[in-house]
Each structure stands twice: as C-alpha cells, then as structure tokens.
Amino acid sequence: MILLTVLIIVTASISILFVGRLPLTMNDWLSMSPLARIALSLRVPRVVFSLIAGASLAAAGAALQAVFRNPLASPSILGVSQGAAFGAAVGILMFSGIAALIEASAFVSGLAAVMFTYFLARMVRYGGSILRLILAGMASAALFNAGVGVVKSLADPLKQLPEITFWLLGSFAGLTEYEVVTAGSVALVGAVAVGILSWRLNILSLGDEQAKALGVNPRIYRNAAIFASITAVSAVTAVAGQIMWIGLVMPHLGRKVVGSDNRRAVPAAALIGALIMLIADDIARGVSAAEIPLSVVTSLIGVPIFVAILSMRESRK
C-alpha cells in the first residue's frame, strides 16, 4: 500500500511536469514561465480527476464483485454506464454546447437506469435476489444501449453525432476545475462510502444465510454498497464518458496484492485503479498529437492484465 502510494505521487509529478504537447523544460518550471503556468492550469485538474476516477471505478468494481459474489461483475452490471451514456447522448442532442446540462443529464440517467433495474428485478420470478438483479441489469443495459442507438440516428451527422461518438469513447480532455470539484467530489464520496462499507462486504460475500446468521441484514448493506458504487460511477461517467475495464480488472489486481479481505482489497484496488488510470491518460494525451480515446487505452491495458490473471489462476489448477 505504501509502495502504491509512492508510485502514484511519482507518476502524478511526472504527468504534471513532463507529459503533454507543450515542450517544457525544468528551467520553465523553476522560473514558472507563462507557458509553465498555462500547463499547470491545464494538467493539474486532469491529473487530479484521473486519480479520483480510477480510484472510484476500481472501488466500485470491487464492491460490486463482493456484493454479487461474481468475479466478472463490473460497474456496467446494473446498467449504470449505459444509462449515463443514454443521458449524455440525449443531453448532447437537446443541450448541445452546454456542458453542465449534458453532465447533469448523464448523471441523472445513470441513477435512473439503476432504479429501472431494481424495478425489473422485482418483476422477475427466476432465481434468487442477486441473480434477479444481474438479469435485470442485463435487460436494462440492453434497453439503454438501444436508446443510445436511437439518439445517434436522430443526431446531426455533422456536429452532434461526432460529439456523441467521442463522448462514448471516454476522455478527460477539456476538464475544468469546476467539473473536477463537483463531479470529483461526488465520485470521491461514493468511493469513500464503499471503503467504509468494505468490512461488511466480507460478510455479504458469504451469502445471505450466513450474513443473517451473523446478525447482519444483507439487504440494507447490499443496497448501501450498490448505491455508493453507482453514485461514484455515475459521477465519473457523466464527465468523462464510458471508461472500460478499470472497474473489472483492478479489483482482481488488488486481491492479488493484498489478499481477498475486502478491508484491504478495496483500498488496494482503488490505489491501483488510480495509478493505472493516470498512466492510461498519460498515454492517451502524450503518444500522438491527436488524443487517443481513453477507453481504447484502458482496453489495451486491461485486456492483457485480465488474460494474465486468468492464466495464473488456471496454472494453479
């Protein structure tokens, strides 16, 4: 944990000082030249939000995997990412150019998607409560994905459609200090709430019967963990778009580092998620003159890691 914290500090410092398209030297930073002050105002909010987003998505993923007792669970399992994408697409169609309204639409739609998932789960009569939520989440995600397709078909192909497509691919470009403070604060509150609940996640992962035998109401803590997770994910998605693989893979790395105890695994996953997200954003904005979509970079990083984890587990068998 200490090593991860040191790596995050070092990587964040390098990201602020040297990563970007502005050619800055150490002399520029020592003298705080006008170019250095411009770079500082652009890079610091982006680096800060990268850390918050990575930590929030990873912590949410770890919580959902414990709650659903499913190692393949991710923030999209309840349709929150798809719901936020639909809200953003509608916001771009209706409020093109007004970033605050687009972000608010995405955040509200993400929360609405989860409420719709819970509504569907109550209608399903197959399986237990967790299986019903997963099945309802799949249906909700498919429905909101279809909604995104409808909105894209109605969008202006010269202006709105490219904006929707770029947003869906994820990016931290153009983040303002206001967005970092507002969306970042909400995401951070959700991630901290997940961390506070991490000691209960161990009990939830045992199943409802064992949790009740230990005097814990699984429904209350499950809903609290889910609500904290989807709040964090909705806040990040509303500002940065859909970011894939962080919420799925980083919890596995956290458990590899510190073990399966969620009291340590959740913070470790959050730190690893923050570090990997920062590295991914550095690659996205530093490799070429044209910024690479963030989900492309996180997929290129996340898929090999996920395959390696599966291979390690298979080799032990």
ABEGO torsion letter per residue (X at the ends): XAAAAAAAAAAAAAAAAABEABBBBAAAAAAGBAAAAAAAAAAAAAAAAAAAAAAAAAAAAAAAAAAAGBAABBAAAAGAAAAAAAAAAAAAAAABGBAAAAAAAAAAAAAAAAAAAAAAAAABABEBAAAAAAAAAAAAAAAAAAAAAAAAAABBAAAAAAAAAAAAAEBABGBBAAAAAAAAAAAAAAAAAAAAAAAAAAAAAAEAAAAAAAGBBAAAAAAAAAAAAAAAAAAAAAAAEBBBGAAAAAAAAAAAAAEABAAAAAAAAAAAAAAAAAAAAAAAAAABABBBBAAAAAAAAAAAAAAAAAAAAAAAX
